[in-house]
Amino acid sequence: MLEIDKQSPLPIYYQIEAYLKQQIDDGLLKPGDTLPSEREFSEQFHVSRMTIRQAIMNLVNAGYLSRQKGRGTFVASQKIAMTLSGLTSFSEEIKHRGMRPLSRLLSYEVIPATDRIAQQLSIPNQTPVYEMKRLRLADDHPLALETAYIPVHLLPDLTQDDATGSIYAYAEQHGLRLKNATQTLEARSAGPEEAKLLTISPNAPVLLIDQRTYLENGDMFEYSRSLFRGDSYSLTVAMDRI
C-alpha cells in the first residue's frame, strides 16, 4: 500500500500516478481490471478527489487507463504497435499479432461519388462507389472507425457479408492485384458519436489516417478514413537514410 509522503518535493498526484503505473507494469493491475472510484481512492489515500482525478487523467492520457462514461475507469489493453513499412490489411495486422480481427458493419450502400470522393479516387464525379462504415475490433476490443470508398466496377459483386471480412483478401481472390498505398496521419479529438462507438471519452485523442490504395496497374482501388483510438494504437515508421 502506498504511503503518501506529504513532505516529499514530488506532488501528491504524481506519487499516486507513479504507484498505479507501477502496479500496472508489475501485472498487479491487469488489462480490463476496474479501478476504484475517485471517492474510494480519496478515502484510501486521504487526499482530495481533485488530486485523484489529476493522477487518473495523466494515466488515461498516457494510455495506461481508459475511462468509459457511466462504467468507470479500467486498465487499458496493451497498445497494438503497427509498422508503416508494407501494405497489409487491418485483419492481417491483427492476426499477425495473435488476436482475432472483427469488423462490425455500421452502414453499407452504393452512392454517386461526390466531388471530394471522386478526386480522392481519381474517377469522374457521380461514379457509383461503395461507401462502407465499419467498426474494427481486435479480440472484441473496439480499435478503429473506418469509412471506405471503392468504385463499384472494381468489385461488382461485393455484398454486405463480404464487407465484414478483409476487403483486401476479397479483392485478391477476385483477381485484383494490390500494389501500394499512401497514408496521411493527423492527431485530433474524438467527437461524441465517435467516442461512443469506440467506447472512449468525448474529446479523447484519436489518430486519423487517410489512406489511398493503388492497384498494380496504377489505378486507385480504395480511399479510406480511419479513426484509431489513441490509447490502443501506436505507429512505428521505418526510415532509411537517403
C-alpha positions in Angstrom: 0.0 0.0 0.0 1.3 3.4 -0.9 2.3 5.7 1.9 1.8 9.3 0.8 4.8 11.4 1.7 3.5 14.9 2.1 7.0 16.2 2.9 8.3 15.0 -0.5 9.1 17.5 -3.2 7.1 15.2 -5.5 3.5 16.3 -5.9 1.0 14.0 -4.2 -0.8 13.4 -7.5 2.5 12.3 -9.0 3.1 9.8 -6.2 -0.3 8.3 -6.8 0.2 8.2 -10.5 3.6 6.5 -10.2 2.2 4.0 -7.7 -0.7 3.0 -10.1 1.7 2.9 -13.0 4.0 0.5 -11.1 1.0 -1.7 -10.2 0.2 -2.0 -13.9 3.8 -2.5 -15.0 4.2 -5.3 -12.4 1.0 -7.0 -13.5 -0.8 -6.5 -10.3 -3.4 -4.5 -12.2 -4.3 -6.3 -15.5 -5.9 -5.1 -18.7 -9.6 -4.8 -18.2 -9.4 -4.5 -14.4 -11.8 -1.9 -12.9 -10.2 0.8 -10.7 -11.9 2.1 -7.5 -13.9 5.3 -7.9 -12.4 8.7 -7.2 -14.2 8.8 -3.9 -12.8 5.4 -2.9 -9.3 6.4 -3.9 -9.7 9.6 -2.0 -10.7 7.8 1.2 -7.9 5.2 0.7 -5.1 7.8 0.3 -6.7 10.6 2.4 -6.4 13.1 -0.3 -8.8 15.3 -2.3 -10.8 13.9 -5.2 -9.2 16.6 -7.4 -5.8 15.1 -6.6 -7.0 11.6 -7.6 -8.6 13.0 -10.7 -5.3 14.6 -11.9 -3.4 11.3 -11.3 -6.0 9.3 -13.2 -6.3 11.6 -16.1 -2.5 11.7 -16.5 -2.6 7.9 -16.8 -5.5 8.0 -19.2 -3.6 10.4 -21.4 -0.5 8.2 -21.3 -2.6 5.2 -22.4 -2.4 3.2 -19.1 -6.0 3.7 -18.2 -9.3 4.2 -20.1 -12.4 5.9 -18.9 -15.9 4.8 -20.1 -18.8 7.1 -19.4 -21.2 5.5 -17.0 -19.0 2.5 -16.5 -15.8 3.7 -14.7 -12.1 3.6 -15.2 -10.3 0.5 -16.5 -6.7 -0.7 -17.0 -6.2 -0.2 -20.8 -5.3 -3.0 -23.1 -1.7 -3.1 -24.3 -1.3 -0.9 -27.3 -1.2 -2.5 -30.7 2.0 -1.5 -32.4 1.9 -1.3 -36.2 4.8 -0.6 -38.5 4.4 1.6 -41.6 6.6 -0.5 -43.9 4.3 -2.6 -46.0 0.8 -2.8 -47.4 -1.3 -5.1 -45.1 -4.9 -5.1 -44.2 -6.3 -4.4 -40.7 -7.3 -8.1 -40.5 -3.8 -9.3 -41.5 -2.1 -7.0 -38.9 -4.3 -8.1 -36.1 -4.0 -11.8 -36.9 -0.2 -11.4 -37.1 -0.3 -10.2 -33.5 -2.2 -13.3 -32.4 -5.5 -11.6 -32.0 -8.9 -12.1 -33.6 -10.0 -9.4 -36.0 -13.6 -8.5 -36.4 -15.5 -5.9 -38.5 -18.9 -4.7 -37.4 -20.6 -3.2 -40.4 -22.3 0.1 -39.4 -23.6 1.0 -42.9 -23.2 -0.2 -46.5 -24.5 1.5 -49.6 -23.8 2.4 -53.2 -23.6 6.2 -53.7 -22.6 8.5 -56.5 -19.1 9.8 -55.8 -19.1 13.4 -54.5 -16.6 15.8 -55.8 -14.2 15.1 -52.9 -14.5 11.3 -53.1 -14.1 11.4 -56.9 -11.0 13.5 -56.6 -9.5 11.1 -54.0 -10.2 8.1 -56.2 -9.3 9.8 -59.4 -12.6 8.9 -61.0 -15.4 11.0 -62.7 -17.9 12.7 -60.4 -21.1 10.6 -59.8 -19.3 7.3 -60.5 -21.0 4.6 -58.3 -18.9 3.7 -55.3 -19.4 1.6 -52.3 -19.5 3.5 -49.0 -18.8 1.2 -46.1 -18.6 2.3 -42.5 -17.1 -0.3 -40.2 -16.1 -0.6 -36.5 -12.8 -2.5 -36.4 -12.2 -4.7 -33.4 -9.3 -6.8 -32.1 -10.4 -9.5 -29.6 -13.7 -7.7 -29.3 -11.9 -4.5 -28.3 -13.0 -1.5 -30.4 -9.9 -0.1 -32.1 -10.9 1.9 -35.1 -13.8 3.5 -37.0 -13.3 3.2 -40.8 -15.2 4.7 -43.7 -14.0 3.2 -47.1 -14.9 4.1 -50.7 -14.3 1.6 -53.5 -15.5 2.1 -57.2 -18.3 -0.5 -57.8 -17.0 -1.5 -61.1 -13.9 -3.0 -59.5 -15.9 -5.4 -57.3 -19.3 -5.5 -58.8 -20.5 -8.5 -56.7 -19.3 -7.3 -53.2 -22.0 -8.0 -50.6 -22.6 -6.8 -47.1 -21.4 -10.1 -45.8 -18.2 -9.7 -47.8 -17.7 -6.3 -46.2 -17.5 -7.8 -42.7 -14.2 -9.5 -43.6 -10.9 -8.4 -45.2 -11.7 -6.4 -48.4 -8.1 -6.8 -49.5 -8.3 -10.6 -49.3 -11.6 -10.5 -51.2 -10.2 -8.3 -53.9 -7.2 -10.5 -54.4 -9.4 -13.6 -54.5 -11.3 -11.9 -57.4 -8.2 -11.2 -59.5 -7.2 -7.7 -58.4 -3.5 -7.1 -57.5 -2.9 -4.5 -54.8 0.4 -2.7 -55.2 0.9 0.1 -52.6 -0.7 2.8 -50.6 -0.1 6.3 -49.3 -1.2 7.5 -45.8 -1.7 10.9 -44.2 -1.8 10.9 -40.4 -3.4 13.6 -38.2 -4.0 13.8 -34.5 -7.4 15.0 -33.4 -10.1 14.6 -30.7 -13.0 12.2 -30.9 -16.5 13.6 -31.4 -19.4 12.4 -29.2 -20.7 9.7 -31.6 -17.2 8.5 -32.5 -16.3 8.3 -28.8 -19.5 6.3 -28.1 -18.6 3.7 -30.8 -15.0 3.5 -29.7 -16.0 3.3 -26.0 -13.8 6.3 -25.1 -14.4 9.7 -23.6 -15.6 12.5 -25.8 -12.5 14.6 -26.9 -10.2 11.7 -26.2 -7.2 11.6 -28.5 -7.6 9.7 -31.7 -5.4 9.2 -34.8 -6.9 10.0 -38.2 -5.4 8.1 -41.1 -6.3 8.9 -44.6 -5.3 6.1 -47.0 -5.2 5.8 -50.8 -4.6 2.2 -52.0 -3.5 1.5 -55.6 -3.7 -1.4 -57.9 -0.7 -2.9 -59.7 -1.8 -1.1 -62.9 -1.7 2.3 -61.1 -5.5 2.7 -60.7 -6.9 3.7 -57.4 -8.6 0.9 -55.6 -9.8 2.4 -52.3 -9.9 5.6 -50.4 -10.4 5.3 -46.6 -10.5 7.4 -43.5 -9.9 5.6 -40.2 -10.0 6.9 -36.6 -7.8 4.9 -34.3 -8.1 5.0 -30.5 -5.0 6.9 -29.2 -4.9 4.7 -26.1 -4.8 1.4 -28.0 -2.7 2.1 -31.1 0.9 3.1 -31.8 2.8 3.5 -35.0 6.4 2.8 -35.9 7.8 4.3 -39.1 10.8 2.6 -40.7 13.2 5.0 -42.4 16.4 4.7 -44.3 18.9 7.5 -44.7 19.0 8.8 -48.3 
